[in-house]
Amino acid sequence: MSFLAQARQGSSNRPKIAMLYGVTGIGKSSEAARMPKCVFVPTEDNQDHIDSATILPLCASFDDVMGELTEIANAEHDFETLTVDSISSLDKLINGKVCSENNVDQIDKIPYGKGKEFAIKHWYDFWNVLAYIRDNRNMDVVLIAHPEIKKVPNPEG
């Protein structure tokens, strides 16, 4: 059957994966908490102001994140929305896992730029469990992200 014959028109009722991106303090977490029956997987400690969602224990490692996501994927619950707050901090946890696996203190110390390549495997694992939660638990997923703002010294002094 051709692709055109398989095309559909209109929106789908499939749960969504969305990202809220912006600088700290503009209300991304508060907005995510307003989603129906929301549960937070926190990778940073900034949800004290949220009283309208369930907040799981703070994840101190990538293994903690995957453990909480696996429980959401497999346990009985009535949550409808999953929020990961934030994937910016998750990146640091993934880099930490790669460093631990390779006995280095910085991901850039892994030869031949392989550190980021190793990190991608963990990002795939993360993405796969999110897709499973969306598709098999029928949950919307919200990812919170922050821009990384770095000071760059003036090259002219």
C-alpha positions as CSV (number, residue, x, y, z in Angstrom):
1,M,0.0,0.0,0.0
2,S,1.3,3.4,-0.9
3,F,2.2,6.0,1.7
4,L,-0.4,8.4,0.3
5,A,-3.1,5.7,0.7
6,Q,-2.1,5.4,4.4
7,A,-2.1,9.1,5.1
8,R,-4.6,10.5,7.6
9,Q,-6.0,14.0,8.0
10,G,-6.7,15.8,11.3
11,S,-5.3,15.4,14.7
12,S,-4.6,12.3,16.7
13,N,-5.7,11.4,20.2
14,R,-2.3,9.9,20.9
15,P,-0.7,11.3,24.0
16,K,1.9,14.0,23.4
17,I,5.6,14.5,24.4
18,A,6.2,18.2,24.8
19,M,9.0,20.4,26.0
20,L,8.7,23.6,28.1
21,Y,11.9,25.6,27.5
22,G,13.0,28.8,29.1
23,V,15.1,30.6,31.6
24,T,14.8,29.8,35.3
25,G,11.8,31.2,37.2
26,I,9.3,31.8,34.4
27,G,6.9,29.1,35.5
28,K,7.7,26.1,33.4
29,S,7.3,23.6,36.4
30,S,4.2,25.4,37.6
31,E,2.6,25.2,34.2
32,A,3.5,21.5,33.9
33,A,2.0,20.8,37.3
34,R,-1.4,22.1,36.0
35,M,-1.6,19.1,33.6
36,P,-4.1,16.4,34.6
37,K,-2.9,14.0,37.4
38,C,0.7,15.0,37.0
39,V,3.7,13.2,38.5
40,F,7.2,14.7,38.6
41,V,10.5,12.9,38.2
42,P,12.8,15.6,39.6
43,T,16.4,15.8,38.5
44,E,16.9,19.1,40.3
45,D,15.6,20.4,43.6
46,N,13.2,23.2,42.6
47,Q,9.6,21.9,43.1
48,D,9.0,23.1,46.6
49,H,6.4,25.6,45.4
50,I,4.3,23.0,43.6
51,D,1.3,21.7,45.5
52,S,-0.9,20.5,42.6
53,A,1.2,17.5,41.5
54,T,2.9,14.4,42.9
55,I,6.6,14.8,43.2
56,L,8.8,11.7,43.4
57,P,12.1,11.6,45.3
58,L,14.9,13.8,43.9
59,C,17.0,11.7,41.5
60,A,20.7,11.9,42.3
61,S,21.8,9.6,39.5
62,F,20.7,8.5,36.0
63,D,19.9,5.1,37.6
64,D,17.5,6.8,39.9
65,V,15.8,8.5,37.0
66,M,15.4,5.2,35.1
67,G,14.2,3.5,38.3
68,E,11.4,6.1,38.7
69,L,10.5,6.0,35.0
70,T,10.4,2.2,35.1
71,E,8.1,2.2,38.1
72,I,5.8,4.7,36.3
73,A,5.9,2.4,33.2
74,N,5.0,-0.8,35.1
75,A,3.2,0.0,38.4
76,E,-0.5,0.5,38.9
77,H,-1.3,4.2,39.2
78,D,-3.8,6.7,37.9
79,F,-1.4,9.4,36.7
80,E,-2.1,10.9,33.3
81,T,0.9,13.2,32.9
82,L,4.6,12.6,33.5
83,T,6.9,15.6,33.9
84,V,10.7,15.3,33.9
85,D,12.2,18.4,35.6
86,S,14.6,19.0,34.1
87,I,16.3,17.4,31.1
88,S,19.0,20.0,31.5
89,S,20.0,18.5,34.8
90,L,19.4,15.0,33.4
91,D,22.2,15.7,30.9
92,K,24.6,16.2,33.9
93,L,23.4,12.9,35.5
94,I,24.0,11.1,32.2
95,N,27.4,12.6,31.8
96,G,28.1,11.5,35.4
97,K,27.1,7.9,34.6
98,V,29.4,7.9,31.6
99,C,32.3,9.2,33.7
100,S,31.6,6.6,36.3
101,E,31.5,3.8,33.7
102,N,34.8,4.9,32.2
103,N,36.6,5.9,35.4
104,V,37.2,9.5,34.6
105,D,36.1,12.7,36.3
106,Q,35.1,14.6,33.2
107,I,33.4,13.3,30.1
108,D,35.9,15.1,27.8
109,K,38.7,13.0,29.2
110,I,37.3,9.9,27.4
111,P,39.6,9.6,24.3
112,Y,38.5,10.3,20.8
113,G,35.3,12.1,21.8
114,K,33.7,8.8,22.7
115,G,32.2,10.3,25.9
116,K,29.3,11.9,24.1
117,E,28.9,8.8,22.0
118,F,28.5,6.7,25.2
119,A,26.1,9.3,26.6
120,I,23.8,9.0,23.5
121,K,23.2,5.4,24.4
122,H,21.7,6.5,27.8
123,W,19.7,9.2,26.0
124,Y,18.2,6.5,23.8
125,D,17.4,4.4,26.9
126,F,15.6,7.5,28.4
127,W,13.7,8.2,25.2
128,N,12.6,4.6,24.8
129,V,11.1,4.5,28.3
130,L,9.3,7.8,27.7
131,A,7.9,6.4,24.4
132,Y,6.8,3.3,26.2
133,I,5.0,5.4,28.9
134,R,3.3,7.5,26.3
135,D,2.3,4.6,24.1
136,N,1.5,1.8,26.6
137,R,0.4,3.9,29.7
138,N,-1.4,6.5,27.6
139,M,0.3,9.3,29.4
140,D,1.3,12.8,28.2
141,V,5.0,13.6,28.8
142,V,6.3,17.1,29.6
143,L,10.0,17.7,29.5
144,I,11.4,20.9,31.3
145,A,14.5,22.4,29.8
146,H,16.7,25.4,30.5
147,P,19.1,27.3,28.2
148,E,22.7,27.1,29.3
149,I,24.1,30.5,29.7
150,K,27.8,30.8,29.7
151,K,30.0,33.8,30.1
152,V,32.5,34.2,27.4
153,P,35.5,36.3,28.1
154,N,36.1,39.2,25.8
155,P,38.8,38.0,23.3
156,E,40.2,41.5,23.1
157,G,40.9,41.6,26.9
